[in-house]
Amino acid sequence: MTDNRATVTCPACGLEESFSKLAHARLFIEKHRDETGHDPVWELGRFPSGVEQMGDEAGVCGIPESFE
Ligand SMILES: [Zn+2]
């Protein structure tokens, strides 16, 4: 099961890595930038849909049937 919240890409060398934690992606960017002088960028590909899904599940669980 994959849960990639951030994809780091580097236009300078074509590097592409996926991370499940934003902190790891940020560390990777800083390290790559330090080692190569490149300027990688990240994209939060699946993050919006994940939040939406979690919100739906929370709503279903959080509202008692008798509330209606
Ligand atoms: Zn690079």
N, CA, C, O and the ligand as a Tripos MOL2 file, in Angstrom:
@<TRIPOS>MOLECULE
protein
  273   271    69     0     0
PROTEIN
NO_CHARGES

@<TRIPOS>ATOM
      1 N           0.8550   -1.2000    0.0000 N.3       1 MET1
      2 CA          0.0000    0.0000    0.0000 C.3       1 MET1
      3 C           0.8850    1.2420    0.0000 C.2       1 MET1
      4 O           1.7510    1.4030    0.8600 O.2       1 MET1
      5 N           0.6570    2.1010   -0.9610 N.am      2 THR2
      6 CA          1.4610    3.3230   -1.0480 C.3       2 THR2
      7 C           0.6780    4.5150   -0.5350 C.2       2 THR2
      8 O          -0.5300    4.6360   -0.7380 O.2       2 THR2
      9 N           1.3990    5.3780    0.1280 N.am      3 ASP3
     10 CA          0.7740    6.5850    0.6480 C.3       3 ASP3
     11 C           1.7300    7.7530    0.4230 C.2       3 ASP3
     12 O           2.2330    8.3570    1.3710 O.2       3 ASP3
     13 N           1.9660    8.0540   -0.8460 N.am      4 ASN4
     14 CA          2.9330    9.0850   -1.1840 C.3       4 ASN4
     15 C           2.2870   10.4620   -1.1210 C.2       4 ASN4
     16 O           1.4260   10.8050   -1.9310 O.2       4 ASN4
     17 N           2.7200   11.2290   -0.1480 N.am      5 ARG5
     18 CA          2.1180   12.5430    0.0300 C.3       5 ARG5
     19 C           2.9090   13.6200   -0.6940 C.2       5 ARG5
     20 O           2.3830   14.6920   -0.9900 O.2       5 ARG5
     21 N           4.1800   13.3290   -0.9790 N.am      6 ALA6
     22 CA          5.0060   14.3320   -1.6310 C.3       6 ALA6
     23 C           5.9250   13.6680   -2.6390 C.2       6 ALA6
     24 O           6.5550   12.6520   -2.3480 O.2       6 ALA6
     25 N           5.9960   14.2520   -3.8240 N.am      7 THR7
     26 CA          6.9170   13.7760   -4.8450 C.3       7 THR7
     27 C           7.9380   14.8650   -5.1150 C.2       7 THR7
     28 O           7.5850   15.9910   -5.4650 O.2       7 THR7
     29 N           9.2100   14.5190   -4.9490 N.am      8 VAL8
     30 CA         10.2900   15.4630   -5.2000 C.3       8 VAL8
     31 C          10.8580   15.2090   -6.5850 C.2       8 VAL8
     32 O          11.2280   14.0840   -6.9200 O.2       8 VAL8
     33 N          10.9210   16.2580   -7.3820 N.am      9 THR9
     34 CA         11.5140   16.1510   -8.7120 C.3       9 THR9
     35 C          12.5900   17.2080   -8.8810 C.2       9 THR9
     36 O          12.4910   18.3090   -8.3390 O.2       9 THR9
     37 N          13.6240   16.8560   -9.6440 N.am     10 CYS10
     38 CA         14.7170   17.7930   -9.8970 C.3      10 CYS10
     39 C          14.8640   17.9830  -11.3940 C.2      10 CYS10
     40 O          15.3190   17.0760  -12.0900 O.2      10 CYS10
     41 N          14.4900   19.1400  -11.8990 N.am     11 PRO11
     42 CA         14.5630   19.4170  -13.3410 C.3      11 PRO11
     43 C          15.9930   19.3450  -13.8700 C.2      11 PRO11
     44 O          16.2040   19.0650  -15.0500 O.2      11 PRO11
     45 N          16.9630   19.5920  -13.0150 N.am     12 ALA12
     46 CA         18.3570   19.6530  -13.4610 C.3      12 ALA12
     47 C          18.9190   18.2870  -13.8230 C.2      12 ALA12
     48 O          19.7410   18.1840  -14.7340 O.2      12 ALA12
     49 N          18.4920   17.2300  -13.1240 N.am     13 CYS13
     50 CA         19.0580   15.9000  -13.3820 C.3      13 CYS13
     51 C          17.9920   14.8330  -13.5880 C.2      13 CYS13
     52 O          18.3300   13.6650  -13.7790 O.2      13 CYS13
     53 N          16.7010   15.2050  -13.5520 N.am     14 GLY14
     54 CA         15.6350   14.2450  -13.8240 C.3      14 GLY14
     55 C          15.3190   13.3340  -12.6660 C.2      14 GLY14
     56 O          14.5980   12.3510  -12.8390 O.2      14 GLY14
     57 N          15.8330   13.6260  -11.4990 N.am     15 LEU15
     58 CA         15.5940   12.8120  -10.3230 C.3      15 LEU15
     59 C          14.1370   12.9040   -9.8660 C.2      15 LEU15
     60 O          13.5120   13.9620   -9.9290 O.2      15 LEU15
     61 N          13.6140   11.7560   -9.4010 N.am     16 GLU16
     62 CA         12.2400   11.7550   -8.9070 C.3      16 GLU16
     63 C          12.1170   10.7750   -7.7420 C.2      16 GLU16
     64 O          12.4350    9.5940   -7.8790 O.2      16 GLU16
     65 N          11.6530   11.2740   -6.5930 N.am     17 GLU17
     66 CA         11.4990   10.4320   -5.4120 C.3      17 GLU17
     67 C          10.1730   10.7540   -4.7350 C.2      17 GLU17
     68 O           9.7500   11.9100   -4.6960 O.2      17 GLU17
     69 N           9.5190    9.7200   -4.2000 N.am     18 SER18
     70 CA          8.2640    9.9310   -3.4890 C.3      18 SER18
     71 C           8.4600    9.6900   -1.9980 C.2      18 SER18
     72 O           9.2130    8.8040   -1.5960 O.2      18 SER18
     73 N           7.7830   10.4780   -1.1950 N.am     19 PHE19
     74 CA          7.9020   10.3910    0.2540 C.3      19 PHE19
     75 C           6.5200   10.3990    0.8890 C.2      19 PHE19
     76 O           5.5960   11.0540    0.4060 O.2      19 PHE19
     77 N           6.4000    9.6530    1.9850 N.am     20 SER20
     78 CA          5.1270    9.6230    2.7020 C.3      20 SER20
     79 C           5.0770   10.7000    3.7750 C.2      20 SER20
     80 O           4.0100   11.0050    4.3090 O.2      20 SER20
     81 N           6.2370   11.2760    4.0900 N.am     21 LYS21
     82 CA          6.2670   12.3490    5.0810 C.3      21 LYS21
     83 C           6.9130   13.5970    4.4710 C.2      21 LYS21
     84 O           7.9560   13.5260    3.8210 O.2      21 LYS21
     85 N           6.2650   14.7330    4.6980 N.am     22 LEU22
     86 CA          6.7630   15.9810    4.1230 C.3      22 LEU22
     87 C           8.1390   16.3190    4.6680 C.2      22 LEU22
     88 O           8.9720   16.8830    3.9590 O.2      22 LEU22
     89 N           8.3800   15.9730    5.9370 N.am     23 ALA23
     90 CA          9.6710   16.2820    6.5550 C.3      23 ALA23
     91 C          10.8010   15.5560    5.8320 C.2      23 ALA23
     92 O          11.8850   16.1110    5.6460 O.2      23 ALA23
     93 N          10.5440   14.3100    5.4260 N.am     24 HIS24
     94 CA         11.5540   13.5410    4.7110 C.3      24 HIS24
     95 C          11.8210   14.1560    3.3440 C.2      24 HIS24
     96 O          12.9690   14.2450    2.9090 O.2      24 HIS24
     97 N          10.7640   14.5750    2.6730 N.am     25 ALA25
     98 CA         10.9140   15.2010    1.3630 C.3      25 ALA25
     99 C          11.7390   16.4790    1.4750 C.2      25 ALA25
    100 O          12.5860   16.7650    0.6290 O.2      25 ALA25
    101 N          11.4790   17.2320    2.5250 N.am     26 ARG26
    102 CA         12.2030   18.4910    2.6970 C.3      26 ARG26
    103 C          13.6830   18.2470    2.9900 C.2      26 ARG26
    104 O          14.5530   18.9540    2.4810 O.2      26 ARG26
    105 N          13.9550   17.2430    3.8100 N.am     27 LEU27
    106 CA         15.3410   16.8850    4.0960 C.3      27 LEU27
    107 C          16.0610   16.4300    2.8300 C.2      27 LEU27
    108 O          17.2200   16.7720    2.5980 O.2      27 LEU27
    109 N          15.3460   15.6520    2.0170 N.am     28 PHE28
    110 CA         15.9290   15.1630    0.7690 C.3      28 PHE28
    111 C          16.2690   16.3280   -0.1520 C.2      28 PHE28
    112 O          17.3330   16.3450   -0.7710 O.2      28 PHE28
    113 N          15.3680   17.2980   -0.2420 N.am     29 ILE29
    114 CA         15.6040   18.4770   -1.0820 C.3      29 ILE29
    115 C          16.8290   19.2450   -0.6030 C.2      29 ILE29
    116 O          17.6830   19.6450   -1.3950 O.2      29 ILE29
    117 N          16.8960   19.4420    0.7080 N.am     30 GLU30
    118 CA         18.0320   20.1940    1.2610 C.3      30 GLU30
    119 C          19.3520   19.4660    1.0060 C.2      30 GLU30
    120 O          20.3650   20.0860    0.6840 O.2      30 GLU30
    121 N          19.3220   18.1430    1.1570 N.am     31 LYS31
    122 CA         20.5340   17.3410    0.9510 C.3      31 LYS31
    123 C          20.9660   17.3740   -0.5150 C.2      31 LYS31
    124 O          22.1440   17.5540   -0.8260 O.2      31 LYS31
    125 N          19.9920   17.1980   -1.4090 N.am     32 HIS32
    126 CA         20.2900   17.1900   -2.8380 C.3      32 HIS32
    127 C          20.8190   18.5530   -3.2860 C.2      32 HIS32
    128 O          21.7380   18.6470   -4.1000 O.2      32 HIS32
    129 N          20.2270   19.5780   -2.7430 N.am     33 ARG33
    130 CA         20.6560   20.9280   -3.0900 C.3      33 ARG33
    131 C          22.0800   21.1870   -2.5960 C.2      33 ARG33
    132 O          22.8830   21.8390   -3.2640 O.2      33 ARG33
    133 N          22.3660   20.6550   -1.4060 N.am     34 ASP34
    134 CA         23.6830   20.8380   -0.8090 C.3      34 ASP34
    135 C          24.7430   20.0560   -1.5830 C.2      34 ASP34
    136 O          25.8620   20.5330   -1.7740 O.2      34 ASP34
    137 N          24.3810   18.8530   -2.0270 N.am     35 GLU35
    138 CA         25.3490   17.9730   -2.6780 C.3      35 GLU35
    139 C          25.6010   18.3520   -4.1320 C.2      35 GLU35
    140 O          26.7230   18.2260   -4.6230 O.2      35 GLU35
    141 N          24.5640   18.8140   -4.8190 N.am     36 THR36
    142 CA         24.6650   18.9980   -6.2740 C.3      36 THR36
    143 C          24.5330   20.4560   -6.7170 C.2      36 THR36
    144 O          24.9480   20.8120   -7.8200 O.2      36 THR36
    145 N          23.9590   21.2910   -5.8630 N.am     37 GLY37
    146 CA         23.7090   22.6660   -6.2680 C.3      37 GLY37
    147 C          22.4600   22.7980   -7.1200 C.2      37 GLY37
    148 O          22.1550   23.8790   -7.6230 O.2      37 GLY37
    149 N          21.7250   21.6780   -7.2830 N.am     38 HIS38
    150 CA         20.4640   21.7210   -8.0440 C.3      38 HIS38
    151 C          19.3710   22.3800   -7.1960 C.2      38 HIS38
    152 O          19.5690   22.6910   -6.0210 O.2      38 HIS38
    153 N          18.2230   22.5800   -7.8260 N.am     39 ASP39
    154 CA         17.1110   23.2100   -7.1190 C.3      39 ASP39
    155 C          15.8490   22.3590   -7.2950 C.2      39 ASP39
    156 O          14.9850   22.6910   -8.1060 O.2      39 ASP39
    157 N          15.7450   21.2590   -6.5340 N.am     40 PRO40
    158 CA         14.5840   20.3650   -6.6580 C.3      40 PRO40
    159 C          13.2980   21.0310   -6.1780 C.2      40 PRO40
    160 O          13.3150   21.9620   -5.3730 O.2      40 PRO40
    161 N          12.1860   20.5220   -6.7010 N.am     41 VAL41
    162 CA         10.8780   21.0070   -6.2680 C.3      41 VAL41
    163 C          10.0400   19.8190   -5.8200 C.2      41 VAL41
    164 O          10.3290   18.6780   -6.1790 O.2      41 VAL41
    165 N           8.9990   20.0900   -5.0310 N.am     42 TRP42
    166 CA          8.1140   18.9950   -4.6280 C.3      42 TRP42
    167 C           6.6810   19.2810   -5.0320 C.2      42 TRP42
    168 O           6.2540   20.4290   -5.1610 O.2      42 TRP42
    169 N           5.9480   18.1770   -5.2290 N.am     43 GLU43
    170 CA          4.5310   18.2940   -5.5290 C.3      43 GLU43
    171 C           3.7590   17.4500   -4.5330 C.2      43 GLU43
    172 O           4.1650   16.3350   -4.2060 O.2      43 GLU43
    173 N           2.6480   17.9800   -4.0530 N.am     44 LEU44
    174 CA          1.8270   17.2480   -3.0940 C.3      44 LEU44
    175 C           0.7130   16.5460   -3.8630 C.2      44 LEU44
    176 O          -0.4520   16.9360   -3.7870 O.2      44 LEU44
    177 N           1.0920   15.4980   -4.6100 N.am     45 GLY45
    178 CA          0.1940   14.8640   -5.5700 C.3      45 GLY45
    179 C          -1.1000   14.3530   -4.9710 C.2      45 GLY45
    180 O          -2.1790   14.7490   -5.4120 O.2      45 GLY45
    181 N          -1.0170   13.4800   -3.9740 N.am     46 ARG46
    182 CA         -2.2200   12.8010   -3.4990 C.3      46 ARG46
    183 C          -2.7560   13.4150   -2.2270 C.2      46 ARG46
    184 O          -3.7240   12.9100   -1.6570 O.2      46 ARG46
    185 N          -2.1660   14.4620   -1.7840 N.am     47 PHE47
    186 CA         -2.5480   15.0390   -0.4910 C.3      47 PHE47
    187 C          -3.9920   15.5340   -0.4530 C.2      47 PHE47
    188 O          -4.7000   15.2340    0.5080 O.2      47 PHE47
    189 N          -4.4620   16.2850   -1.4660 N.am     48 PRO48
    190 CA         -5.8380   16.8150   -1.4260 C.3      48 PRO48
    191 C          -6.8870   15.7080   -1.3640 C.2      48 PRO48
    192 O          -7.8190   15.7970   -0.5640 O.2      48 PRO48
    193 N          -6.7590   14.6700   -2.1850 N.am     49 SER49
    194 CA         -7.7490   13.5980   -2.2000 C.3      49 SER49
    195 C          -7.7370   12.8400   -0.8780 C.2      49 SER49
    196 O          -8.7820   12.3920   -0.4080 O.2      49 SER49
    197 N          -6.5540   12.6950   -0.2760 N.am     50 GLY50
    198 CA         -6.4510   12.0160    1.0130 C.3      50 GLY50
    199 C          -7.1910   12.7630    2.0980 C.2      50 GLY50
    200 O          -7.8900   12.1590    2.9120 O.2      50 GLY50
    201 N          -7.0410   14.0750    2.1110 N.am     51 VAL51
    202 CA         -7.7240   14.8940    3.0970 C.3      51 VAL51
    203 C          -9.2370   14.8120    2.9190 C.2      51 VAL51
    204 O          -9.9920   14.7420    3.8890 O.2      51 VAL51
    205 N          -9.6610   14.8220    1.6560 N.am     52 GLU52
    206 CA        -11.0850   14.7570    1.3580 C.3      52 GLU52
    207 C         -11.6740   13.4430    1.8540 C.2      52 GLU52
    208 O         -12.7600   13.4060    2.4330 O.2      52 GLU52
    209 N         -10.9240   12.3540    1.6120 N.am     53 GLN53
    210 CA        -11.3820   11.0330    2.0280 C.3      53 GLN53
    211 C         -11.4770   10.9490    3.5470 C.2      53 GLN53
    212 O         -12.4580   10.4300    4.0790 O.2      53 GLN53
    213 N         -10.4800   11.4470    4.2360 N.am     54 MET54
    214 CA        -10.4790   11.4320    5.6940 C.3      54 MET54
    215 C         -11.6370   12.2490    6.2460 C.2      54 MET54
    216 O         -12.2520   11.8800    7.2460 O.2      54 MET54
    217 N         -11.9280   13.3680    5.5790 N.am     55 GLY55
    218 CA        -13.0230   14.2180    6.0180 C.3      55 GLY55
    219 C         -14.3680   13.5070    5.9150 C.2      55 GLY55
    220 O         -15.2130   13.6140    6.8040 O.2      55 GLY55
    221 N         -14.5490   12.7820    4.8180 N.am     56 ASP56
    222 CA        -15.7860   12.0270    4.6230 C.3      56 ASP56
    223 C         -15.9570   10.9670    5.7000 C.2      56 ASP56
    224 O         -17.0370   10.8070    6.2670 O.2      56 ASP56
    225 N         -14.8810   10.2480    5.9730 N.am     57 GLU57
    226 CA        -14.9380    9.1820    6.9650 C.3      57 GLU57
    227 C         -15.2300    9.7500    8.3530 C.2      57 GLU57
    228 O         -15.9960    9.1740    9.1250 O.2      57 GLU57
    229 N         -14.6100   10.8840    8.6540 N.am     58 ALA58
    230 CA        -14.8210   11.5100    9.9530 C.3      58 ALA58
    231 C         -16.2740   11.9570   10.1030 C.2      58 ALA58
    232 O         -16.8640   11.8390   11.1770 O.2      58 ALA58
    233 N         -16.8460   12.4750    9.0030 N.am     59 GLY59
    234 CA        -18.2170   12.9270    9.0390 C.3      59 GLY59
    235 C         -19.1910   11.7870    9.3040 C.2      59 GLY59
    236 O         -20.1350   11.9160   10.0850 O.2      59 GLY59
    237 N         -18.9350   10.6600    8.6280 N.am     60 VAL60
    238 CA        -19.8050    9.4960    8.7920 C.3      60 VAL60
    239 C         -19.7540    8.9820   10.2300 C.2      60 VAL60
    240 O         -20.7690    8.6240   10.8270 O.2      60 VAL60
    241 N         -18.5320    8.9620   10.7590 N.am     61 CYS61
    242 CA        -18.3650    8.4100   12.1060 C.3      61 CYS61
    243 C         -18.8190    9.3890   13.1760 C.2      61 CYS61
    244 O         -19.2430    8.9830   14.2580 O.2      61 CYS61
    245 N         -18.7280   10.6990   12.8700 N.am     62 GLY62
    246 CA        -18.9390   11.7060   13.9150 C.3      62 GLY62
    247 C         -20.3900   12.0800   14.1140 C.2      62 GLY62
    248 O         -20.7370   12.6650   15.1410 O.2      62 GLY62
    249 N         -21.2730   11.7500   13.1340 N.am     63 ILE63
    250 CA        -22.6850   12.1440   13.2490 C.3      63 ILE63
    251 C         -23.5410   10.9410   13.6400 C.2      63 ILE63
    252 O         -23.6440    9.9870   12.8690 O.2      63 ILE63
    253 N         -24.1410   10.9660   14.7920 N.am     64 PRO64
    254 CA        -25.0270    9.8670   15.2210 C.3      64 PRO64
    255 C         -26.2590    9.7920   14.3120 C.2      64 PRO64
    256 O         -26.7040   10.8190   13.7990 O.2      64 PRO64
    257 N         -26.8030    8.6210   14.1100 N.am     65 GLU65
    258 CA        -27.9790    8.4680   13.2420 C.3      65 GLU65
    259 C         -29.1750    9.2400   13.7900 C.2      65 GLU65
    260 O         -29.9790    9.7700   13.0240 O.2      65 GLU65
    261 N         -29.2890    9.3010   15.0740 N.am     66 SER66
    262 CA        -30.4400    9.9670   15.7070 C.3      66 SER66
    263 C         -30.3930   11.4860   15.5330 C.2      66 SER66
    264 O         -31.3770   12.1820   15.7830 O.2      66 SER66
    265 N         -29.2270   11.9920   15.0970 N.am     67 PHE67
    266 CA        -29.0740   13.4290   14.9380 C.3      67 PHE67
    267 C         -29.9940   13.9730   13.8620 C.2      67 PHE67
    268 O         -30.3940   15.1350   13.9290 O.2      67 PHE67
    269 N         -30.3400   13.1590   12.8690 N.am     68 GLU68
    270 CA        -31.2210   13.6020   11.7890 C.3      68 GLU68
    271 C         -32.6540   13.5030   12.2550 C.2      68 GLU68
    272 O         -33.5720   13.8270   11.5020 O.2      68 GLU68
    273 ZN         19.3660   17.1730   -9.2480 Zn       69 ZN69
@<TRIPOS>BOND
     1     1     2 1
     2     2     3 1
     3     3     4 2
     4     3     5 am
     5     5     6 1
     6     6     7 1
     7     7     8 2
     8     7     9 am
     9     9    10 1
    10    10    11 1
    11    11    12 2
    12    11    13 am
    13    13    14 1
    14    14    15 1
    15    15    16 2
    16    15    17 am
    17    17    18 1
    18    18    19 1
    19    19    20 2
    20    19    21 am
    21    21    22 1
    22    22    23 1
    23    23    24 2
    24    23    25 am
    25    25    26 1
    26    26    27 1
    27    27    28 2
    28    27    29 am
    29    29    30 1
    30    30    31 1
    31    31    32 2
    32    31    33 am
    33    33    34 1
    34    34    35 1
    35    35    36 2
    36    35    37 am
    37    37    38 1
    38    38    39 1
    39    39    40 2
    40    39    41 am
    41    41    42 1
    42    42    43 1
    43    43    44 2
    44    43    45 am
    45    45    46 1
    46    46    47 1
    47    47    48 2
    48    47    49 am
    49    49    50 1
    50    50    51 1
    51    51    52 2
    52    51    53 am
    53    53    54 1
    54    54    55 1
    55    55    56 2
    56    55    57 am
    57    57    58 1
    58    58    59 1
    59    59    60 2
    60    59    61 am
    61    61    62 1
    62    62    63 1
    63    63    64 2
    64    63    65 am
    65    65    66 1
    66    66    67 1
    67    67    68 2
    68    67    69 am
    69    69    70 1
    70    70    71 1
    71    71    72 2
    72    71    73 am
    73    73    74 1
    74    74    75 1
    75    75    76 2
    76    75    77 am
    77    77    78 1
    78    78    79 1
    79    79    80 2
    80    79    81 am
    81    81    82 1
    82    82    83 1
    83    83    84 2
    84    83    85 am
    85    85    86 1
    86    86    87 1
    87    87    88 2
    88    87    89 am
    89    89    90 1
    90    90    91 1
    91    91    92 2
    92    91    93 am
    93    93    94 1
    94    94    95 1
    95    95    96 2
    96    95    97 am
    97    97    98 1
    98    98    99 1
    99    99   100 2
   100    99   101 am
   101   101   102 1
   102   102   103 1
   103   103   104 2
   104   103   105 am
   105   105   106 1
   106   106   107 1
   107   107   108 2
   108   107   109 am
   109   109   110 1
   110   110   111 1
   111   111   112 2
   112   111   113 am
   113   113   114 1
   114   114   115 1
   115   115   116 2
   116   115   117 am
   117   117   118 1
   118   118   119 1
   119   119   120 2
   120   119   121 am
   121   121   122 1
   122   122   123 1
   123   123   124 2
   124   123   125 am
   125   125   126 1
   126   126   127 1
   127   127   128 2
   128   127   129 am
   129   129   130 1
   130   130   131 1
   131   131   132 2
   132   131   133 am
   133   133   134 1
   134   134   135 1
   135   135   136 2
   136   135   137 am
   137   137   138 1
   138   138   139 1
   139   139   140 2
   140   139   141 am
   141   141   142 1
   142   142   143 1
   143   143   144 2
   144   143   145 am
   145   145   146 1
   146   146   147 1
   147   147   148 2
   148   147   149 am
   149   149   150 1
   150   150   151 1
   151   151   152 2
   152   151   153 am
   153   153   154 1
   154   154   155 1
   155   155   156 2
   156   155   157 am
   157   157   158 1
   158   158   159 1
   159   159   160 2
   160   159   161 am
   161   161   162 1
   162   162   163 1
   163   163   164 2
   164   163   165 am
   165   165   166 1
   166   166   167 1
   167   167   168 2
   168   167   169 am
   169   169   170 1
   170   170   171 1
   171   171   172 2
   172   171   173 am
   173   173   174 1
   174   174   175 1
   175   175   176 2
   176   175   177 am
   177   177   178 1
   178   178   179 1
   179   179   180 2
   180   179   181 am
   181   181   182 1
   182   182   183 1
   183   183   184 2
   184   183   185 am
   185   185   186 1
   186   186   187 1
   187   187   188 2
   188   187   189 am
   189   189   190 1
   190   190   191 1
   191   191   192 2
   192   191   193 am
   193   193   194 1
   194   194   195 1
   195   195   196 2
   196   195   197 am
   197   197   198 1
   198   198   199 1
   199   199   200 2
   200   199   201 am
   201   201   202 1
   202   202   203 1
   203   203   204 2
   204   203   205 am
   205   205   206 1
   206   206   207 1
   207   207   208 2
   208   207   209 am
   209   209   210 1
   210   210   211 1
   211   211   212 2
   212   211   213 am
   213   213   214 1
   214   214   215 1
   215   215   216 2
   216   215   217 am
   217   217   218 1
   218   218   219 1
   219   219   220 2
   220   219   221 am
   221   221   222 1
   222   222   223 1
   223   223   224 2
   224   223   225 am
   225   225   226 1
   226   226   227 1
   227   227   228 2
   228   227   229 am
   229   229   230 1
   230   230   231 1
   231   231   232 2
   232   231   233 am
   233   233   234 1
   234   234   235 1
   235   235   236 2
   236   235   237 am
   237   237   238 1
   238   238   239 1
   239   239   240 2
   240   239   241 am
   241   241   242 1
   242   242   243 1
   243   243   244 2
   244   243   245 am
   245   245   246 1
   246   246   247 1
   247   247   248 2
   248   247   249 am
   249   249   250 1
   250   250   251 1
   251   251   252 2
   252   251   253 am
   253   253   254 1
   254   254   255 1
   255   255   256 2
   256   255   257 am
   257   257   258 1
   258   258   259 1
   259   259   260 2
   260   259   261 am
   261   261   262 1
   262   262   263 1
   263   263   264 2
   264   263   265 am
   265   265   266 1
   266   266   267 1
   267   267   268 2
   268   267   269 am
   269   269   270 1
   270   270   271 1
   271   271   272 2
@<TRIPOS>SUBSTRUCTURE
     1 MET1         2 RESIDUE 1 A MET
     2 THR2         6 RESIDUE 1 A THR
     3 ASP3        10 RESIDUE 1 A ASP
     4 ASN4        14 RESIDUE 1 A ASN
     5 ARG5        18 RESIDUE 1 A ARG
     6 ALA6        22 RESIDUE 1 A ALA
     7 THR7        26 RESIDUE 1 A THR
     8 VAL8        30 RESIDUE 1 A VAL
     9 THR9        34 RESIDUE 1 A THR
    10 CYS10       38 RESIDUE 1 A CYS
    11 PRO11       42 RESIDUE 1 A PRO
    12 ALA12       46 RESIDUE 1 A ALA
    13 CYS13       50 RESIDUE 1 A CYS
    14 GLY14       54 RESIDUE 1 A GLY
    15 LEU15       58 RESIDUE 1 A LEU
    16 GLU16       62 RESIDUE 1 A GLU
    17 GLU17       66 RESIDUE 1 A GLU
    18 SER18       70 RESIDUE 1 A SER
    19 PHE19       74 RESIDUE 1 A PHE
    20 SER20       78 RESIDUE 1 A SER
    21 LYS21       82 RESIDUE 1 A LYS
    22 LEU22       86 RESIDUE 1 A LEU
    23 ALA23       90 RESIDUE 1 A ALA
    24 HIS24       94 RESIDUE 1 A HIS
    25 ALA25       98 RESIDUE 1 A ALA
    26 ARG26      102 RESIDUE 1 A ARG
    27 LEU27      106 RESIDUE 1 A LEU
    28 PHE28      110 RESIDUE 1 A PHE
    29 ILE29      114 RESIDUE 1 A ILE
    30 GLU30      118 RESIDUE 1 A GLU
    31 LYS31      122 RESIDUE 1 A LYS
    32 HIS32      126 RESIDUE 1 A HIS
    33 ARG33      130 RESIDUE 1 A ARG
    34 ASP34      134 RESIDUE 1 A ASP
    35 GLU35      138 RESIDUE 1 A GLU
    36 THR36      142 RESIDUE 1 A THR
    37 GLY37      146 RESIDUE 1 A GLY
    38 HIS38      150 RESIDUE 1 A HIS
    39 ASP39      154 RESIDUE 1 A ASP
    40 PRO40      158 RESIDUE 1 A PRO
    41 VAL41      162 RESIDUE 1 A VAL
    42 TRP42      166 RESIDUE 1 A TRP
    43 GLU43      170 RESIDUE 1 A GLU
    44 LEU44      174 RESIDUE 1 A LEU
    45 GLY45      178 RESIDUE 1 A GLY
    46 ARG46      182 RESIDUE 1 A ARG
    47 PHE47      186 RESIDUE 1 A PHE
    48 PRO48      190 RESIDUE 1 A PRO
    49 SER49      194 RESIDUE 1 A SER
    50 GLY50      198 RESIDUE 1 A GLY
    51 VAL51      202 RESIDUE 1 A VAL
    52 GLU52      206 RESIDUE 1 A GLU
    53 GLN53      210 RESIDUE 1 A GLN
    54 MET54      214 RESIDUE 1 A MET
    55 GLY55      218 RESIDUE 1 A GLY
    56 ASP56      222 RESIDUE 1 A ASP
    57 GLU57      226 RESIDUE 1 A GLU
    58 ALA58      230 RESIDUE 1 A ALA
    59 GLY59      234 RESIDUE 1 A GLY
    60 VAL60      238 RESIDUE 1 A VAL
    61 CYS61      242 RESIDUE 1 A CYS
    62 GLY62      246 RESIDUE 1 A GLY
    63 ILE63      250 RESIDUE 1 A ILE
    64 PRO64      254 RESIDUE 1 A PRO
    65 GLU65      258 RESIDUE 1 A GLU
    66 SER66      262 RESIDUE 1 A SER
    67 PHE67      266 RESIDUE 1 A PHE
    68 GLU68      270 RESIDUE 1 A GLU
    69 ZN69       273 GROUP 0 **** ****
